Amino acid sequence: MDQRFSGLSTEELADIWYALGGAETRHPGSFSGLADTTLRDLDARLGADLAPFLEQRFRAHRLVDSREDAEANRKNAISGR
């Protein structure tokens, strides 16, 4: 486990991971290392319970965010990023 996250609750760490995922979609390559590290830490904490935990925690955001992420991806493709 990464010591940088030792003072955070699992819920706080999940929120950080989710926010980093959105930022990575909008700015490819800028946040992938930290997003990957947070996900590994979440996996170490929750193991097999990770996917259900994330689904329950972010279900309400997922549909809205997926539309925004799709638009960001479209803009990145048009701009050649």
N, C-alpha and C positions, 0 to 999 in steps of 0.2 A: 504494500500500500504506500502511496505517495504521502510523505509527511506534510506536504503543503495543505492537504485536505483533512488532516487529523482532527482539527477543531470544528469541522463542519458536520452537521447532521446529514444523514443519507438524503433527506428531502432537499436540503440546501444544495448538496452536490449534484443531485439530479437536475435541479433548476439551472445550475451553472452549465451542466452538460447540454441541456436543451437549448439554452440561449446561445452557447457556442456553436451548436449545430446550425442554427439559423444564421448566425454570423458567417459561418464557413460557406453556407450556400450563397450568400451575397458577395463574399470575398474569398473565392477559392484559393486554398493554400495558406491562408493567413492564420487560421485557427485550428487546423487539423491536428497538430501535435498535442495541443492542450485538450482538445475535444477527445482525442483518443485516450489520453491519460486519465481524464475524468471517467470515461466509460470503463476503462480497466479497473479503476478503483471501485466504481459501482458494482462491477461484476465480482470483484473480490469480496465485497460486503454482502451481496445478495445471491450470487450464484444463480441457481435455477429459478429463483424468484424474481430475477431482474426484469425479464420481459413483462410479466403480469404487473409488476410494480410500475414500470414506465407507462404501460398502457393505461392503467387506472389513473395515474397522476396527470397525464397529458392528453387524455382522450378529448377533453373539451377544447383544447387548443389546436389539435391536429388538423381538422378540416380547414379552418381559417388560415393557419400557417402554411398548409400545403399549397393553397392558392397563391399566397404571397411568395413562397419559395419558387413556385413555377414561374411566376412573373419575373422574379429576380434572375432565374436561370435563363429565361428568354432574353432579357435585357443583356446579360453577360454574353450570350451567344451572338447577339446582334452587334455588340461593341467589339467582339473578337477576343474577349478575355478568356 
